[in-house]
Amino acid sequence: MNKLEQCWQAHYEEITKFIENNHRNPSKHHAEDMKMVNWLKWQRKLRNKGLLPEGRKERFNQLMALIDQYHRLNQYG
């Protein structure tokens, strides 16, 4: 596994653990969550352009399914 893949996996795991532990999605209204929000936005853009590699695309779609479970629950704004 190369360095970029390790970095991507670390971000993926960080967000997954955050959602599972806090039972909410990262909020753009909290400074400590902005890193995760920006990563999610960038990955969504890559997926929509078709530039996300297939293995990452599958894992990202699983993450988006988890995010949809908490959509609008416990959101701050």
Number of C-alpha atoms within 10 A of each C-alpha: 5 6 8 9 10 11 11 14 13 12 15 19 13 12 21 17 12 16 18 13 9 10 14 18 24 22 16 16 12 11 10 11 15 14 14 19 18 13 15 19 11 12 17 17 13 14 17 10 9 11 11 16 10 11 8 16 17 12 13 18 13 13 17 14 12 16 19 12 13 15 12 12 11 12 13 9 7
